[in-house]
Amino acid sequence: MASDKAERLLNLYIMLLAQTRFVSKQDIRRAHYADYPDTERGDEAFEKAFERDKDDLRELGVVIEVGSLDAFFDDEPGYRISTDTSALPEIRFEADEAAVLGIAARAWEQATLARRTTEAMRKLTAQGVEVDSARLDLVPPSLRAEEPAFDAFWDATQKRRVVTFDYKRPGEQPRKRRLQPWGVVRSSGRWYVVGHDVDRDAERVFRLSRVQGRVSGVGKAGAYDVPPGTDVSAIAANLAPRTPDVEATVLVRQRAGVGLRRRASRVEEDVAGPDEESGWDRLVITGPGSDLAGEVLTYGASVVVEAPEELRADVLARLQAILEQEGVTR
């Protein structure tokens, strides 16, 4: 699946970035590829997957260094990613690949998404490979999904397990629903789960903020298959109302906000910012209001909204909701 590929690329990037020296191909295979079924079929399958993954990362602008494992012998090459030359640019994948990468980047510190990479790090350390977690500052965690149900639905999509939950529409009482979740996706500033409603025998989309109480797994993992060609992002986008476009003025730290800079209609460099930890630029961007609010939040403290006031208030309200969920008072 495309989502497996996207997850594997991100984890390979993080694993190679954390190395202080060159790592052999076989060490990488044992530490990273053993958990992916399509590379367990033998040497040829692994070689093809590894070469393809390296090419895909290089197409994204990642510099993979190749060097000798031994200063006196150069017969076996090793691999690593240098922190001096590597920083992920704007990533362009298919819809489901982009969703996986976006979620993983936003929630790196959550164990549900970091498990495979953490296990790979442990295996490399056991093999005597030096790992420096400080080198992962290039891919820091950002804001977590604010809905409490996010982790449960994400886990169910990975395990292909049916879930039950109470769902409350505006003006109605909560109702019990049974769902085969296909994917979790963000659309128009909201998180949704897309899947097959078991009781209604139909495709459905549920907004996570309307889920009441606990999400419970039912039955065994691997209980169903996602229909071929399913695009959960497109399904959610079709059902989520699109807000009108707004022109926004934002302050962005220098050397940050690559995605915003690519589509800015105007850039004013070296302006006064809210702090002096770095330089700041002022950007003018246009897009749906709710989408812009969600996008700004992914950059954390590196982006500040100046105008319009409605967008600024939306961002502040979402930040306040996250603080309240975490039990932080101001």
C-alpha positions in Angstrom: 0.0 0.0 0.0 1.1 3.6 -0.6 0.7 4.4 3.1 3.2 1.6 3.9 5.7 3.1 1.5 5.3 6.6 2.9 5.8 5.4 6.5 8.8 3.3 5.4 10.4 6.3 3.7 9.9 8.6 6.7 11.3 6.0 9.1 14.3 5.3 6.9 15.0 9.0 6.7 14.8 9.4 10.5 16.9 6.2 11.1 19.8 7.3 8.8 19.7 10.8 10.1 20.4 9.6 13.7 23.6 7.8 12.8 26.9 9.2 13.8 28.8 7.0 11.3 28.2 5.1 8.1 25.9 2.0 8.6 26.1 -1.1 6.5 23.3 -2.3 4.2 22.9 -5.4 6.2 22.6 -3.5 9.5 19.9 -1.3 7.9 18.1 -4.4 6.6 18.1 -6.1 10.0 17.1 -3.0 11.9 14.6 -1.4 9.5 13.3 -3.7 6.8 12.5 -6.8 8.8 9.2 -5.3 9.9 7.9 -4.8 6.4 6.3 -7.9 4.8 7.2 -7.1 1.2 10.9 -7.2 2.0 10.9 -10.5 3.9 10.8 -12.6 0.7 14.6 -12.7 0.2 17.7 -10.8 -0.8 16.4 -9.7 -4.2 13.2 -8.2 -2.7 15.2 -6.3 -0.1 17.7 -5.0 -2.7 14.9 -3.7 -4.9 13.1 -2.0 -2.0 16.2 -0.4 -0.6 17.4 1.0 -3.9 13.9 2.3 -4.7 13.6 3.9 -1.3 17.0 5.6 -1.6 16.0 6.9 -5.1 12.7 8.2 -3.7 14.4 10.1 -0.8 16.9 11.6 -3.2 14.1 12.8 -5.4 12.8 14.7 -2.4 16.1 16.4 -2.0 17.5 14.3 0.8 21.3 13.8 0.5 22.3 10.2 1.3 26.0 9.9 1.9 27.8 6.8 0.9 31.2 6.1 2.5 33.5 3.4 3.7 32.8 1.5 6.9 36.5 1.0 7.6 39.2 3.6 7.1 41.6 0.9 5.7 39.1 -1.0 3.5 36.5 0.3 1.0 35.0 -2.9 -0.2 31.7 -2.5 1.7 29.9 0.8 1.5 27.9 2.4 4.3 25.1 4.9 4.4 24.0 7.9 6.5 22.2 11.3 6.1 24.2 14.4 7.1 22.5 17.0 9.2 24.5 19.7 7.4 23.0 18.9 4.0 19.6 17.4 4.7 16.3 19.0 5.6 13.1 17.7 4.2 11.7 20.1 1.5 8.0 20.4 0.7 6.9 16.8 0.2 4.6 16.0 -2.8 3.1 12.5 -2.6 -0.2 11.0 -3.6 -3.1 11.8 -1.2 -2.8 8.8 1.1 1.0 9.0 1.2 0.9 12.7 2.0 -1.7 12.0 4.8 0.6 9.5 6.4 3.7 11.7 6.2 1.8 14.7 7.5 0.3 12.8 10.5 3.7 11.2 11.3 5.5 14.6 11.2 2.8 16.2 13.4 2.8 13.4 16.0 6.4 12.0 16.0 6.6 11.9 19.7 3.5 9.6 19.9 4.4 6.0 20.3 1.7 4.8 17.9 3.6 6.3 15.0 7.2 6.1 16.2 7.2 2.4 17.2 8.9 1.0 14.1 11.6 3.7 14.1 12.2 3.3 17.8 12.6 -0.4 17.4 15.0 0.1 14.5 17.1 2.4 16.7 17.2 -0.2 19.5 18.3 -2.9 17.1 21.1 -0.7 15.7 22.3 0.2 19.2 22.4 -3.5 20.1 24.5 -4.1 17.0 27.1 -1.6 18.2 26.0 1.3 15.9 26.3 4.7 17.5 22.9 6.5 17.5 22.6 10.2 18.3 19.0 11.2 18.9 19.9 14.9 19.1 20.4 14.7 15.3 16.6 14.3 15.0 16.1 18.0 15.8 15.6 18.4 12.0 12.3 16.6 12.3 10.9 17.8 15.6 7.4 16.9 16.8 4.8 19.5 16.2 1.3 19.9 17.6 -0.6 16.7 18.3 -4.1 16.0 17.1 -6.5 17.7 19.5 -9.3 15.1 19.4 -9.0 12.4 22.1 -10.3 9.7 19.7 -7.5 10.3 17.2 -5.1 7.6 18.5 -7.8 4.9 18.8 -9.0 5.4 15.2 -5.4 5.6 13.8 -4.5 2.3 15.5 -7.7 0.7 14.2 -6.9 1.7 10.6 -3.4 0.1 10.9 -4.8 -3.1 12.4 -7.9 -3.2 10.1 -10.1 -3.7 13.2 -13.8 -2.8 13.6 -14.5 -0.2 16.2 -17.6 0.9 18.1 -18.2 4.4 19.4 -21.0 6.9 20.3 -21.4 9.7 17.8 -23.4 12.9 18.4 -24.7 15.1 15.6 -25.8 18.7 16.4 -29.2 18.7 18.0 -29.4 14.9 18.3 -28.7 12.3 21.0 -25.5 10.2 20.8 -25.9 7.0 18.8 -23.8 3.9 18.8 -21.9 3.3 15.5 -19.9 0.4 14.2 -17.2 1.2 11.7 -14.5 -0.5 9.6 -12.1 2.5 9.5 -10.2 3.0 6.2 -8.2 6.1 7.2 -7.9 9.2 9.4 -7.5 12.5 7.5 -7.6 16.2 8.0 -9.8 18.3 5.8 -10.9 21.9 6.1 -9.2 22.2 9.5 -11.0 19.2 11.0 -10.0 15.5 11.6 -12.2 12.8 10.1 -12.3 9.1 10.0 -13.5 7.5 6.8 -14.8 3.9 6.6 -17.6 1.4 6.1 -20.5 1.7 8.5 -21.3 -1.9 9.4 -24.9 -1.4 10.5 -25.9 0.8 7.5 -23.7 -1.1 5.0 -22.5 2.1 3.5 -19.5 4.4 3.2 -19.5 7.1 6.0 -17.3 9.9 7.3 -17.3 10.9 11.0 -15.8 14.1 12.5 -13.6 13.1 15.4 -14.7 16.1 17.5 -18.2 14.6 17.6 -17.1 11.2 18.9 -18.3 10.8 22.5 -16.5 8.8 25.1 -14.3 5.8 24.4 -13.6 4.1 21.0 -13.5 0.3 21.5 -12.1 -2.3 19.2 -14.3 -5.3 18.3 -13.1 -8.7 17.0 -9.8 -9.5 15.6 -7.3 -7.5 13.6 -7.3 -7.9 9.8 -11.0 -8.4 9.7 -11.6 -6.4 6.5 -9.8 -4.9 3.5 -10.0 -1.3 2.2 -11.5 -1.2 -1.3 -8.9 -0.8 -4.0 -8.4 2.8 -5.1 -10.0 4.3 -2.0 -8.9 7.9 -1.5 -9.9 8.9 2.0 -8.7 12.5 1.6 -11.0 13.0 -1.4 -14.0 11.4 0.4 -13.6 13.6 3.4 -13.0 16.7 1.2 -16.2 16.1 -0.7 -18.3 16.0 2.5 -16.6 18.8 4.4 -17.8 22.3 3.4 -15.1 24.5 2.0 -14.7 27.9 3.6 -14.2 31.1 1.5 -10.7 32.1 0.6 -9.0 34.8 2.7 -5.8 36.8 2.3 -3.6 36.4 5.3 -0.5 38.1 6.6 1.8 35.9 8.6 5.2 36.3 10.3 7.5 33.4 9.6 10.9 32.6 11.1 13.7 32.7 8.6 14.7 29.2 7.3 11.2 27.9 8.3 7.8 27.6 6.7 8.9 26.3 3.3 5.4 25.3 2.3 4.0 28.8 3.0 6.9 30.5 1.2 6.4 28.5 -2.0 2.9 29.9 -2.5 3.3 33.4 -0.9 2.2 36.2 -3.2 4.4 38.7 -1.4 7.4 38.3 0.9 9.0 41.1 3.0 12.3 40.1 4.5 14.0 41.0 7.8 11.0 42.4 9.7 10.4 42.7 13.4 9.0 39.6 15.0 7.5 38.5 18.3 11.0 37.4 19.6 14.7 37.8 18.8 15.6 34.1 18.7 15.7 34.3 14.9 15.1 36.6 12.0 11.5 37.0 10.7 9.9 37.5 7.3 6.4 38.7 6.5 4.4 36.6 4.0 1.0 37.2 2.3 -0.8 34.0 1.5 -4.3 33.1 0.2 -6.5 30.1 1.0 -9.6 28.7 2.8 -9.7 30.2 6.3 -10.0 26.9 8.2 -7.3 25.3 6.0 -4.9 28.2 6.7 -5.6 27.9 10.5 -4.7 24.2 10.5 -1.7 24.8 8.3 -0.3 27.6 10.5 -0.7 25.4 13.6 1.6 22.7 12.1 4.5 25.1 12.1 4.2 25.7 15.9 6.0 28.8 17.2 7.7 29.4 13.8 4.6 31.1 12.3 2.4 33.9 13.8 -0.8 35.3 12.2 -1.0 39.1 11.9 -4.2 39.4 9.9 -7.1 39.0 9.4 -8.3 39.0 13.0 -10.8 36.2 12.4 -7.9 33.8 11.3 -5.8 34.9 14.3 -8.7 34.3 16.7 -9.3 30.8 15.1 -5.7 29.8 15.6 -5.7 31.1 19.2 -8.9 29.2 20.0 -7.5 26.0 18.7 -4.3 26.4 20.7 -6.4 27.1 23.8 -8.5 24.0 23.2 -5.2 21.9 23.1 -4.0 23.5 26.3 -7.3 22.7 28.0 -7.2 19.1 26.8 -3.7 18.7 28.2 -4.8 20.3 31.5 -2.7 23.4 31.1 -4.2 26.7 32.4 -3.0 30.2 31.6 
